[in-house]
Amino acid sequence: MSNKHNNNNNIFNNRNSMDFDQVLEEIGEFGRYQKTNYLLICLPVMFAAANSLSYVFTAGTPAYRCLVPECDSVQGDSQNYELHPVWLVNATPGSFDKNGFFTPESCYRYQANKTLTIYTNTMPNECPKDLFRENITERCLQWVFDRDERTIVQEWNLTCKENAWKLAFVGTMHFAGLVVGTALSGYMADRFGRKLIFVICIIFMAVTGVAQGLSWDYKSFLIFAFLNAVGTSGVYPLAFIIGVEMVGPRKREMSSIVLNYFYAVGEAMVGLCAWFFHDWQLLQYVLSVPPIFFIVYYWMVPESVRWLIARNEKERAKKIIRKAAQINGKELSVALLANFESTDVENPANKNCKDHEKQICDKDCERDKHEIWVAVKEVFGSKTLTFRYTILLYIWAINAVVYYGLSLNSTNLSGNKYLNFALVCLIEIPGYTLAWVSLNKFGRRLSLSGSMLLCAITCVLGGYITRGTTWAIVCLFLIGKLGITSSFAVIYAYTAEMMPTIIRSGGVGVMSTFARFGAMLAPFVPILGNYYEALPLLLFGASSLSAGLLALLLPETFRKKLPDTVLEAKQLGKVKPQVELNTKADIH
């Protein structure tokens, strides 16, 4: 930049950006002040995770069967009808499992023999086989539901296969809200501050979550599910940014991993709460009301110092730094504090200078936009990069579909569906740990491919032994979820390391957004189990296998110089020697 004032200002801002790491070294990279605030921002993440998956149970399908008036009427109160009476095999078509348990068709029954109907009313608790015509079935008009579970299915009569898409569409609306909310919250946070938008997202999530519980029909439930996702989508990313920006360089990776641990615990909390509260409205209130109290974070959690420095609000930044040093028992040097002295005194000279700087910044922004557009055109003009990024897009989409699909499909496993769901969520903790270890031991390509192949093998095996022992099915399912979780953690770093600097942030954003669109399909995959029980797991396994094999075609980026230009990005993996780094690549 040619302007002297602008040069000085940029040097000062860049220096402050670098000096903030020096500040953290003086006050402690992860002292008592950071630990306290880090814990505070992790708590809302748990509820964001819970809200993001609550629809698994609020829009879940409880056990139900056809109401058979000829037989059920003798039991008196309709609220006390048995779900599995002994005579059910005589009245409805169905199948027996390996243990001899009869599972009736949910929406069809045998036609009653009208000439014998009166017989039933004289024989309490019996419903003989000759009362029905087994060769003729008819559609049910009323149902008997499991009294231990209440969801929107019986609330708005969303029964049978023709309504299955409506339940799956709740998940699709949720992911659509995530797409909108992620983009919106990111923009707003850069403009108005991390803390303010973080708190707004939490409160908006809480209010719309409560509104879901108050929904009066299916359409209103869909609208509030979408809005809830808009609020939820901003909580985790902003907590991640605030957490990373408040700790020193050597603690940043730790902060991101621990935040994921809290997210996994929040997901598991949904299953445990649904196990305790069998009513969809109560569950929604339990997960949505507590976050309302996080409004106190507006006064408790500090704004990101890095954002304040970028906004040239040095007085506010200095107050936060002084408080952090005091709580951590450290003392800041006078020279360092001098960097944060305010120089914002308004006078005509300063105003003219700032106006001039703004004009130059506007020109710089235009230049940056031009450079980004040139880089994008170069990427599309390169067969090598187009091929690589197409593979990455596919892997991102498969990751999203399988990751969320396994979570949703966990309720269809044998055994306690609430416990299965909680375990499938908690397995993410070792999954993130596996990614952390493998990234540094085996590199990016093998870590990504190996994680997806692990998921593929276990999903296929789980599909073929669907009718085997419960513990074997659950164990394979959990290992599959561990693999796809590890893959999801790896793909973020791997993608960033393959993108040239000027489009790195936008490139990762495009991949992530594409994955969100892919995730919209995940809620529909479990429906395939209605046609062939093993089909969802086999589909997850096959798609993971294809993505894992394609990952082997990508270049290794571990300990390679981050590509600054499109040319350097194309050279990754070429025979031409790359610049090796002596230390682990650090992506922020």
Buried (B, 14 or more C-beta within 10 A) or exposed (E): BEBEBBEEBBEBBEEBEEBBEBBBBBBBBBBEBBBEBBEBBBBBBBBBBBBBBBBBBBBBBBBBBBBBBBBBEBBEEEEEBBBBBEBBBBBBEBEEEEEEEEBBBBBBBBEBBEEEEEBBEEEEEBBBEEBBEEEEBEEBEEBBBBBEBBBBBBBBEBBBEEBBEBBBBBBBBBBBBBBBBBBBBBEBBBEEBBBBBBBBBBBBBBBBBBBBBEBEEBEEBBBBBBBBBBBBBBBBBBBBBBBBBBBBEEBBBBBBBBBBBBBBBBBBBBBBBBBEBBBBBBBBBBBBBBBBEBBEBBEEBBBBBBBBBBBBBBEBBBBBBBEBBEBBEBEBEEEBBEBBEEEEEEEEEEEEBBEEBEEBBEEEEEEEEEEEEEBBEBBEEBEBBEEBBEBBBBBBBBBBBBBBBBBBBBBBBBEBBBBBBBBBBBBBBBBBBBBBEBBBEBBBBBBBBBBBBBBBBBBBBBBBBBEBEEEEBBBBBBBBBBBBBBBBBBBBBBBBBBBBBBBBEEBBBBBBBBBBBBBBBBBBBBBBBEEEBBBBBBBBBBBBBBBBEBBEEBBBBBBBBBBEEBEBBBBBBEEEEBEEEEEEBEBE
